[in-house]
Amino acid sequence: MDTRSAVEIADGVKAGDISPVALVDETLARIEERNDRTNAYVTVIEEHAREAAERAETAAEAGEDLGPLHGVPLALKDLHAHKSGVRTTFGAKPFADHVADADAIITERLEAAGAIVLGKTNTPEFGHKPRTDNKLVGATGTPFAPDRIAGGSSGGSAAALADGLATIATGSDVGGSLRVPASCCHVASVKPSFGLVPNGSGVDTFSSHTPTGVMGPIARTIEDLAVMLDVMVGQDDCDPFSVPTDGGYHETLETATTDVSLAYANDLGGLFTIEDVVTEQVESALAAVEDAGATVETVGVDGPSKGDLNHAFSLQATAKFATLAQNVEREFGIDLAGEHADDVSSSLLATIALGEGHEAVEYNAQNVVRTAMYDAVEDAIGDHDALVCPTLAVPPFPLEADNPTEIAGEPANGTLTDWSLPWVFNVTGHPVVSVPAGVTDDGLPVGLQLVGHRYTEAELLATARAFERANPWLDAYPDS
Protein backbone atom coordinates (compact mmCIF):
# COMPACT_ATOMS: atom_id res chain seq x y z
CA MET A 1 0.00 0.00 0.00
CA ASP A 2 1.27 3.45 -0.95
CA THR A 3 1.17 5.58 2.21
CA ARG A 4 2.86 8.64 0.73
CA SER A 5 1.17 11.78 1.97
CA ALA A 6 -0.52 14.37 -0.18
CA VAL A 7 2.29 16.78 0.63
CA GLU A 8 4.91 14.26 -0.49
CA ILE A 9 3.01 13.57 -3.70
CA ALA A 10 2.47 17.25 -4.55
CA ASP A 11 6.14 18.01 -3.88
CA GLY A 12 7.17 15.03 -6.01
CA VAL A 13 4.95 16.14 -8.87
CA LYS A 14 6.40 19.66 -8.74
CA ALA A 15 9.94 18.24 -8.74
CA GLY A 16 9.17 15.98 -11.68
CA ASP A 17 9.74 12.83 -9.61
CA ILE A 18 6.11 11.66 -9.57
CA SER A 19 3.84 11.28 -12.59
CA PRO A 20 0.19 12.14 -11.85
CA VAL A 21 -0.84 9.88 -14.72
CA ALA A 22 1.03 6.88 -13.33
CA LEU A 23 -0.19 7.57 -9.80
CA VAL A 24 -3.83 7.84 -10.83
CA ASP A 25 -3.55 4.70 -12.97
CA GLU A 26 -2.05 2.80 -10.03
CA THR A 27 -4.75 4.01 -7.65
CA LEU A 28 -7.57 3.19 -10.07
CA ALA A 29 -6.11 -0.28 -10.52
CA ARG A 30 -6.03 -0.74 -6.76
CA ILE A 31 -9.66 0.39 -6.53
CA GLU A 32 -10.66 -2.15 -9.17
CA GLU A 33 -8.78 -4.86 -7.30
CA ARG A 34 -9.88 -4.08 -3.75
CA ASN A 35 -13.08 -2.05 -3.65
CA ASP A 36 -15.22 -5.19 -3.33
CA ARG A 37 -13.39 -5.88 -0.08
CA THR A 38 -14.77 -2.85 1.78
CA ASN A 39 -17.34 -1.30 -0.60
CA ALA A 40 -15.75 2.11 -0.11
CA TYR A 41 -16.69 3.63 -3.48
CA VAL A 42 -20.19 4.07 -4.89
CA THR A 43 -19.00 5.61 -8.16
CA VAL A 44 -15.55 5.65 -9.77
CA ILE A 45 -14.91 8.13 -12.61
CA GLU A 46 -11.92 6.58 -14.37
CA GLU A 47 -12.10 8.60 -17.59
CA HIS A 48 -12.42 11.93 -15.82
CA ALA A 49 -9.61 11.06 -13.38
CA ARG A 50 -7.23 10.07 -16.18
CA GLU A 51 -8.01 13.23 -18.16
CA ALA A 52 -7.41 15.34 -15.04
CA ALA A 53 -4.14 13.50 -14.40
CA GLU A 54 -2.96 14.20 -17.95
CA ARG A 55 -3.74 17.91 -17.50
CA ALA A 56 -1.91 17.89 -14.17
CA GLU A 57 1.14 16.27 -15.73
CA THR A 58 1.17 18.72 -18.62
CA ALA A 59 0.95 21.67 -16.22
CA ALA A 60 3.82 20.32 -14.12
CA GLU A 61 6.02 19.72 -17.17
CA ALA A 62 5.27 23.26 -18.40
CA GLY A 63 6.45 24.75 -15.12
CA GLU A 64 3.09 26.29 -14.31
CA ASP A 65 2.23 27.57 -10.84
CA LEU A 66 0.90 24.46 -9.11
CA GLY A 67 -1.44 24.21 -6.15
CA PRO A 68 -0.64 22.52 -2.81
CA LEU A 69 -2.54 19.34 -3.80
CA HIS A 70 -1.40 19.09 -7.41
CA GLY A 71 -1.79 15.54 -8.69
CA VAL A 72 -3.14 14.14 -5.40
CA PRO A 73 -5.88 11.44 -5.66
CA LEU A 74 -9.07 12.59 -3.91
CA ALA A 75 -12.24 10.75 -2.88
CA LEU A 76 -15.47 12.72 -2.38
CA LYS A 77 -18.16 11.66 0.09
CA ASP A 78 -21.34 11.04 -1.89
CA LEU A 79 -23.38 13.57 0.07
CA HIS A 80 -22.46 17.26 0.14
CA ALA A 81 -19.36 17.10 -2.10
CA HIS A 82 -21.17 17.33 -5.45
CA LYS A 83 -19.22 17.18 -8.69
CA SER A 84 -20.91 18.43 -11.82
CA GLY A 85 -21.80 15.69 -14.27
CA VAL A 86 -21.11 12.92 -11.77
CA ARG A 87 -23.67 10.71 -10.06
CA THR A 88 -24.58 11.96 -6.57
CA THR A 89 -26.78 9.49 -4.72
CA PHE A 90 -26.79 10.81 -1.13
CA GLY A 91 -26.57 7.10 -0.28
CA ALA A 92 -30.24 6.74 -1.25
CA LYS A 93 -31.71 4.29 -3.74
CA PRO A 94 -34.26 6.82 -5.09
CA PHE A 95 -31.26 8.90 -6.23
CA ALA A 96 -29.42 6.03 -7.91
CA ASP A 97 -29.39 7.89 -11.23
CA HIS A 98 -29.20 11.46 -9.95
CA VAL A 99 -26.41 13.53 -11.50
CA ALA A 100 -25.13 16.77 -9.97
CA ASP A 101 -25.45 19.84 -12.18
CA ALA A 102 -22.86 21.94 -10.31
CA ASP A 103 -19.76 21.56 -8.18
CA ALA A 104 -19.94 22.03 -4.42
CA ILE A 105 -17.72 24.81 -3.11
CA ILE A 106 -15.38 22.31 -1.42
CA THR A 107 -15.06 20.36 -4.66
CA GLU A 108 -14.19 23.55 -6.51
CA ARG A 109 -11.58 24.51 -3.96
CA LEU A 110 -9.90 21.11 -3.75
CA GLU A 111 -9.74 20.74 -7.53
CA ALA A 112 -8.44 24.30 -7.87
CA ALA A 113 -5.63 23.26 -5.50
CA GLY A 114 -4.77 20.47 -7.93
CA ALA A 115 -6.48 17.43 -6.40
CA ILE A 116 -7.78 14.78 -8.81
CA VAL A 117 -11.22 13.34 -8.06
CA LEU A 118 -11.37 9.55 -8.39
CA GLY A 119 -15.00 9.07 -7.42
CA LYS A 120 -17.70 9.20 -4.76
CA THR A 121 -17.63 7.21 -1.52
CA ASN A 122 -20.38 5.36 0.30
CA THR A 123 -22.60 6.90 2.98
CA PRO A 124 -25.86 5.97 4.70
CA GLU A 125 -28.90 7.79 3.32
CA PHE A 126 -28.27 11.51 3.76
CA GLY A 127 -25.63 10.74 6.40
CA HIS A 128 -28.23 9.96 9.04
CA LYS A 129 -26.33 7.40 11.17
CA PRO A 130 -22.82 6.51 12.40
CA ARG A 131 -22.48 3.31 10.37
CA THR A 132 -22.31 3.18 6.58
CA ASP A 133 -24.93 1.00 4.93
CA ASN A 134 -27.88 1.61 2.63
CA LYS A 135 -30.23 -0.12 0.21
CA LEU A 136 -28.37 1.21 -2.81
CA VAL A 137 -24.97 -0.50 -2.54
CA GLY A 138 -24.95 -2.10 0.92
CA ALA A 139 -22.50 -1.75 3.81
CA THR A 140 -18.92 -0.51 4.01
CA GLY A 141 -16.47 -2.33 6.28
CA THR A 142 -13.20 -1.21 7.81
CA PRO A 143 -10.12 -2.46 5.91
CA PHE A 144 -8.81 -3.81 9.24
CA ALA A 145 -11.71 -6.30 9.34
CA PRO A 146 -14.10 -5.92 6.38
CA ASP A 147 -16.85 -7.73 8.27
CA ARG A 148 -16.88 -4.91 10.85
CA ILE A 149 -18.21 -1.37 10.53
CA ALA A 150 -16.21 1.41 8.94
CA GLY A 151 -18.28 3.89 10.94
CA GLY A 152 -20.44 6.57 9.44
CA SER A 153 -21.55 8.53 7.87
CA SER A 154 -18.23 9.20 6.09
CA GLY A 155 -17.36 5.52 6.23
CA GLY A 156 -16.63 5.15 2.53
CA SER A 157 -14.09 7.98 2.59
CA ALA A 158 -12.30 6.64 5.68
CA ALA A 159 -12.21 3.09 4.33
CA ALA A 160 -10.82 4.30 0.99
CA LEU A 161 -7.95 6.04 2.76
CA ALA A 162 -7.13 3.13 5.05
CA ASP A 163 -7.06 0.72 2.09
CA GLY A 164 -4.94 2.91 -0.18
CA LEU A 165 -7.79 3.73 -2.56
CA ALA A 166 -7.24 7.50 -2.24
CA THR A 167 -4.73 9.83 -0.62
CA ILE A 168 -7.20 12.36 0.82
CA ALA A 169 -10.98 12.47 1.17
CA THR A 170 -13.89 14.62 2.23
CA GLY A 171 -16.52 14.04 4.89
CA SER A 172 -19.24 15.80 6.84
CA ASP A 173 -20.38 15.67 10.44
CA VAL A 174 -23.68 16.26 12.25
CA GLY A 175 -23.23 13.73 15.06
CA GLY A 176 -19.74 12.28 14.59
CA SER A 177 -19.68 11.45 10.89
CA LEU A 178 -16.07 12.60 10.40
CA ARG A 179 -14.73 11.14 13.64
CA VAL A 180 -16.50 7.79 13.99
CA PRO A 181 -15.13 6.53 10.63
CA ALA A 182 -11.70 7.95 11.43
CA SER A 183 -11.65 5.85 14.58
CA CYS A 184 -12.94 2.70 12.85
CA CYS A 185 -10.46 3.00 9.97
CA HIS A 186 -7.35 4.36 11.75
CA VAL A 187 -7.20 7.69 9.93
CA ALA A 188 -7.40 11.31 11.05
CA SER A 189 -10.08 13.95 10.57
CA VAL A 190 -11.05 17.48 11.54
CA LYS A 191 -14.51 18.58 12.62
CA PRO A 192 -13.89 22.30 12.17
CA SER A 193 -15.51 25.15 14.02
CA PHE A 194 -18.85 26.14 12.58
CA GLY A 195 -18.51 28.50 9.62
CA LEU A 196 -14.90 27.76 8.67
CA VAL A 197 -15.83 25.51 5.74
CA PRO A 198 -18.70 26.92 3.66
CA ASN A 199 -21.72 24.66 3.39
CA GLY A 200 -23.92 25.72 0.50
CA SER A 201 -26.94 23.42 0.78
CA GLY A 202 -29.19 24.38 -2.09
CA VAL A 203 -32.78 24.96 -1.08
CA ASP A 204 -32.04 25.71 2.61
CA THR A 205 -28.77 27.50 3.33
CA PHE A 206 -29.80 28.12 6.94
CA SER A 207 -30.26 24.42 7.76
CA SER A 208 -26.83 23.69 9.17
CA HIS A 209 -26.69 25.84 12.26
CA THR A 210 -28.34 23.47 14.77
CA PRO A 211 -26.94 21.05 15.67
CA THR A 212 -23.56 22.10 14.38
CA GLY A 213 -23.28 20.27 11.07
CA VAL A 214 -20.00 20.84 9.24
CA MET A 215 -17.88 19.50 6.38
CA GLY A 216 -14.22 18.70 6.79
CA PRO A 217 -11.16 16.76 5.63
CA ILE A 218 -10.08 13.16 6.26
CA ALA A 219 -6.49 12.00 5.69
CA ARG A 220 -3.82 9.60 6.87
CA THR A 221 -1.46 12.33 8.14
CA ILE A 222 -1.91 15.48 10.17
CA GLU A 223 0.05 17.53 7.66
CA ASP A 224 -2.40 16.52 4.94
CA LEU A 225 -5.32 17.55 7.16
CA ALA A 226 -3.72 20.98 7.64
CA VAL A 227 -3.17 21.49 3.91
CA MET A 228 -6.71 20.36 3.09
CA LEU A 229 -8.21 22.64 5.71
CA ASP A 230 -6.21 25.58 4.34
CA VAL A 231 -7.79 24.89 0.95
CA MET A 232 -11.34 24.30 2.19
CA VAL A 233 -11.86 27.22 4.61
CA GLY A 234 -12.91 30.78 3.89
CA GLN A 235 -16.05 32.85 3.43
CA ASP A 236 -18.29 32.24 0.45
CA ASP A 237 -21.61 33.83 -0.41
CA CYS A 238 -23.20 30.38 -0.81
CA ASP A 239 -23.21 30.08 2.99
CA PRO A 240 -24.52 32.95 5.15
CA PHE A 241 -22.75 31.48 8.20
CA SER A 242 -19.29 31.15 6.61
CA VAL A 243 -16.53 33.23 8.17
CA PRO A 244 -13.55 34.96 6.52
CA THR A 245 -10.20 33.34 7.25
CA ASP A 246 -6.90 32.80 5.45
CA GLY A 247 -6.28 29.46 7.16
CA GLY A 248 -2.54 29.19 7.76
CA TYR A 249 -2.87 25.78 9.43
CA HIS A 250 -0.05 24.14 7.49
CA GLU A 251 2.30 27.05 8.16
CA THR A 252 1.53 26.89 11.90
CA LEU A 253 2.06 23.12 11.90
CA GLU A 254 5.68 23.57 10.86
CA THR A 255 6.47 24.96 14.33
CA ALA A 256 4.57 22.24 16.23
CA THR A 257 6.32 20.65 19.20
CA THR A 258 5.54 17.79 21.59
CA ASP A 259 5.44 20.25 24.50
CA VAL A 260 1.65 20.33 24.79
CA SER A 261 -0.75 20.49 27.72
CA LEU A 262 -3.63 18.01 27.75
CA ALA A 263 -6.77 17.63 29.83
CA TYR A 264 -7.97 14.01 29.97
CA ALA A 265 -11.56 12.94 30.60
CA ASN A 266 -11.97 9.31 29.56
CA ASP A 267 -15.74 9.09 30.13
CA LEU A 268 -16.55 12.82 29.89
CA GLY A 269 -17.52 13.13 33.53
CA GLY A 270 -19.40 9.84 33.77
CA LEU A 271 -21.50 10.36 30.65
CA PHE A 272 -20.19 7.17 29.03
CA THR A 273 -19.10 3.65 29.86
CA ILE A 274 -15.88 2.80 28.00
CA GLU A 275 -14.61 -0.68 27.15
CA ASP A 276 -11.30 -1.43 28.89
CA VAL A 277 -9.57 -2.23 25.60
CA VAL A 278 -10.42 1.29 24.34
CA THR A 279 -9.19 2.96 27.52
CA GLU A 280 -5.95 1.00 27.31
CA GLN A 281 -5.22 2.19 23.77
CA VAL A 282 -6.09 5.82 24.53
CA GLU A 283 -3.98 5.88 27.68
CA SER A 284 -1.10 4.17 25.87
CA ALA A 285 -1.17 6.97 23.27
CA LEU A 286 -1.30 9.55 26.07
CA ALA A 287 1.68 7.92 27.78
CA ALA A 288 3.68 8.04 24.54
CA VAL A 289 3.06 11.74 24.03
CA GLU A 290 3.71 12.39 27.72
CA ASP A 291 7.07 10.64 27.42
CA ALA A 292 7.80 12.95 24.48
CA GLY A 293 7.25 16.08 26.59
CA ALA A 294 3.51 16.62 27.01
CA THR A 295 1.77 17.19 30.33
CA VAL A 296 -1.48 15.38 31.09
CA GLU A 297 -4.03 16.29 33.75
CA THR A 298 -7.12 14.22 34.49
CA VAL A 299 -10.12 16.55 34.67
CA GLY A 300 -13.84 16.37 35.33
CA VAL A 301 -16.61 17.51 33.02
CA ASP A 302 -19.43 18.90 35.13
CA GLY A 303 -22.29 19.26 32.65
CA PRO A 304 -25.93 18.27 32.21
CA SER A 305 -27.15 14.73 32.72
CA LYS A 306 -26.80 12.15 29.96
CA GLY A 307 -30.58 12.04 29.63
CA ASP A 308 -30.89 15.80 29.14
CA LEU A 309 -28.04 15.87 26.64
CA ASN A 310 -29.41 12.90 24.77
CA HIS A 311 -32.83 14.53 24.52
CA ALA A 312 -31.37 17.83 23.29
CA PHE A 313 -29.28 16.17 20.60
CA SER A 314 -31.94 13.70 19.53
CA LEU A 315 -34.68 16.33 19.25
CA GLN A 316 -32.60 18.73 17.22
CA ALA A 317 -30.97 16.05 15.04
CA THR A 318 -34.23 14.28 14.23
CA ALA A 319 -35.88 17.62 13.44
CA LYS A 320 -33.03 18.27 11.00
CA PHE A 321 -33.76 15.05 9.11
CA ALA A 322 -37.51 15.57 9.16
CA THR A 323 -36.90 18.98 7.60
CA LEU A 324 -34.48 17.42 5.11
CA ALA A 325 -37.22 15.00 4.01
CA GLN A 326 -39.52 17.95 3.33
CA ASN A 327 -36.79 19.71 1.36
CA VAL A 328 -36.08 16.59 -0.69
CA GLU A 329 -39.74 16.38 -1.63
CA ARG A 330 -39.86 20.09 -2.41
CA GLU A 331 -36.69 20.11 -4.54
CA PHE A 332 -36.83 16.68 -6.20
CA GLY A 333 -40.44 15.52 -5.84
CA ILE A 334 -39.34 12.43 -3.89
CA ASP A 335 -41.35 11.48 -0.79
CA LEU A 336 -38.84 9.47 1.26
CA ALA A 337 -41.35 8.48 3.95
CA GLY A 338 -44.17 7.85 1.48
CA GLU A 339 -43.97 6.28 -1.95
CA HIS A 340 -40.22 5.64 -1.62
CA ALA A 341 -40.27 4.27 1.93
CA ASP A 342 -39.41 0.75 0.77
CA ASP A 343 -36.26 2.07 -0.94
CA VAL A 344 -34.61 3.57 2.16
CA SER A 345 -33.42 2.19 5.48
CA SER A 346 -35.89 1.78 8.32
CA SER A 347 -33.50 3.80 10.50
CA LEU A 348 -33.93 6.84 8.23
CA LEU A 349 -37.71 6.48 8.33
CA ALA A 350 -37.60 6.22 12.13
CA THR A 351 -35.39 9.31 12.35
CA ILE A 352 -37.75 11.31 10.13
CA ALA A 353 -40.78 10.16 12.14
CA LEU A 354 -39.15 11.13 15.42
CA GLY A 355 -38.40 14.60 14.08
CA GLU A 356 -41.92 15.37 12.94
CA GLY A 357 -44.24 17.35 15.15
CA HIS A 358 -41.68 19.05 17.41
CA GLU A 359 -42.88 22.42 18.63
CA ALA A 360 -40.59 25.39 18.09
CA VAL A 361 -40.55 26.24 21.80
CA GLU A 362 -39.44 22.74 22.79
CA TYR A 363 -36.84 22.74 20.01
CA ASN A 364 -35.32 26.03 21.10
CA ALA A 365 -35.47 25.13 24.78
CA GLN A 366 -32.76 22.55 24.15
CA ASN A 367 -30.28 25.38 23.63
CA VAL A 368 -30.25 25.83 27.41
CA VAL A 369 -28.89 22.29 27.75
CA ARG A 370 -26.44 22.90 24.92
CA THR A 371 -25.18 26.03 26.66
CA ALA A 372 -24.65 24.20 29.94
CA MET A 373 -22.62 21.49 28.18
CA TYR A 374 -20.68 24.09 26.21
CA ASP A 375 -19.72 25.81 29.47
CA ALA A 376 -18.70 22.47 31.02
CA VAL A 377 -16.43 21.63 28.09
CA GLU A 378 -14.94 25.13 28.11
CA ASP A 379 -14.11 24.73 31.81
CA ALA A 380 -12.61 21.28 31.24
CA ILE A 381 -10.34 22.52 28.45
CA GLY A 382 -9.34 25.58 30.46
CA ASP A 383 -5.79 26.66 29.63
CA HIS A 384 -4.88 23.30 28.11
CA ASP A 385 -4.16 22.84 24.42
CA ALA A 386 -6.85 20.17 24.13
CA LEU A 387 -9.30 17.97 25.99
CA VAL A 388 -8.67 14.28 25.25
CA CYS A 389 -11.27 11.51 25.26
CA PRO A 390 -11.96 8.35 23.25
CA THR A 391 -13.82 8.64 19.98
CA LEU A 392 -15.84 5.46 20.51
CA ALA A 393 -16.65 3.46 23.63
CA VAL A 394 -16.12 0.20 21.73
CA PRO A 395 -13.93 -1.06 18.87
CA PRO A 396 -15.62 -1.54 15.46
CA PHE A 397 -18.36 -4.16 15.78
CA PRO A 398 -19.69 -6.61 13.15
CA LEU A 399 -21.60 -5.25 10.16
CA GLU A 400 -24.53 -7.56 10.84
CA ALA A 401 -24.74 -6.72 14.55
CA ASP A 402 -27.15 -4.27 16.10
CA ASN A 403 -25.77 -1.30 18.02
CA PRO A 404 -24.25 -2.41 21.35
CA THR A 405 -26.71 -3.11 24.14
CA GLU A 406 -23.93 -3.79 26.64
CA ILE A 407 -20.65 -1.94 27.12
CA ALA A 408 -18.03 -3.10 29.63
CA GLY A 409 -20.67 -5.20 31.35
CA GLU A 410 -23.09 -2.30 31.69
CA PRO A 411 -26.42 -2.11 29.82
CA ALA A 412 -26.62 0.27 26.84
CA ASN A 413 -29.73 1.45 25.03
CA GLY A 414 -28.58 0.42 21.56
CA THR A 415 -28.36 3.94 20.14
CA LEU A 416 -25.37 5.93 18.93
CA THR A 417 -25.48 8.16 21.99
CA ASP A 418 -24.17 5.29 24.14
CA TRP A 419 -21.30 3.88 22.05
CA SER A 420 -20.20 7.03 20.20
CA LEU A 421 -18.81 10.07 22.06
CA PRO A 422 -18.47 12.61 19.19
CA TRP A 423 -22.11 13.81 19.18
CA VAL A 424 -21.50 15.66 22.44
CA PHE A 425 -19.27 18.11 20.57
CA ASN A 426 -21.89 18.63 17.89
CA VAL A 427 -24.16 19.71 20.72
CA THR A 428 -21.52 22.18 21.92
CA GLY A 429 -19.94 23.10 18.57
CA HIS A 430 -16.33 22.68 19.70
CA PRO A 431 -13.75 21.85 17.01
CA VAL A 432 -12.28 18.37 17.20
CA VAL A 433 -9.37 16.54 15.61
CA SER A 434 -9.67 12.75 15.70
CA VAL A 435 -6.44 10.72 15.55
CA PRO A 436 -5.61 7.02 15.77
CA ALA A 437 -4.78 5.88 19.30
CA GLY A 438 -3.73 2.30 18.56
CA VAL A 439 -4.80 -1.15 17.45
CA THR A 440 -6.15 -3.79 19.82
CA ASP A 441 -4.68 -7.29 20.14
CA ASP A 442 -7.53 -8.39 17.86
CA GLY A 443 -6.31 -5.98 15.17
CA LEU A 444 -9.12 -3.44 15.56
CA PRO A 445 -8.41 0.30 15.44
CA VAL A 446 -9.16 2.70 18.30
CA GLY A 447 -9.28 6.48 17.97
CA LEU A 448 -9.18 9.46 20.30
CA GLN A 449 -10.54 13.00 20.10
CA LEU A 450 -8.67 16.25 20.70
CA VAL A 451 -11.21 18.94 21.58
CA GLY A 452 -10.39 22.65 21.64
CA HIS A 453 -11.91 26.09 22.09
CA ARG A 454 -13.71 27.56 19.07
CA TYR A 455 -11.44 28.48 16.14
CA THR A 456 -8.31 26.89 17.63
CA GLU A 457 -7.85 24.44 14.76
CA ALA A 458 -4.20 25.48 14.36
CA GLU A 459 -3.43 24.56 17.96
CA LEU A 460 -5.43 21.32 17.73
CA LEU A 461 -3.59 20.23 14.59
CA ALA A 462 -0.27 21.01 16.27
CA THR A 463 -1.35 18.89 19.24
CA ALA A 464 -2.41 16.10 16.87
CA ARG A 465 1.05 16.31 15.28
CA ALA A 466 2.55 15.63 18.72
CA PHE A 467 0.48 12.43 18.95
CA GLU A 468 1.51 11.45 15.42
CA ARG A 469 5.19 11.87 16.22
CA ALA A 470 5.00 10.06 19.55
CA ASN A 471 2.73 7.27 18.33
CA PRO A 472 3.16 6.78 14.53
CA TRP A 473 0.33 4.88 12.85
CA LEU A 474 1.12 4.59 9.13
CA ASP A 475 2.66 1.12 9.47
CA ALA A 476 -0.53 -0.29 10.96
CA TYR A 477 -2.61 -0.33 7.76
CA PRO A 478 -3.55 -3.77 6.43
CA ASP A 479 -2.47 -4.70 2.91
CA SER A 480 -4.00 -8.11 2.32
PyMOL commands that set and color helices and strands:
alter all, ss='L'
color gray80, all
select helices_A, chain A and resi 6-15+20-38+46-61+93-95+105-112+125-127+155-162+179-185+222-232+249-253+276-291+306-332+341-343+346-355+360-381+416-419+423-428+457-470+474-476
alter helices_A, ss='H'
color red, helices_A
select strands_A, chain A and resi 41-44+73-77+116-121+141-142+145-149+168-173+188-191+214-219+261-264+295-298+386-390+406-407+410-411+432-439+445-451
alter strands_A, ss='S'
color yellow, strands_A
deselect
rebuild
show_as cartoon
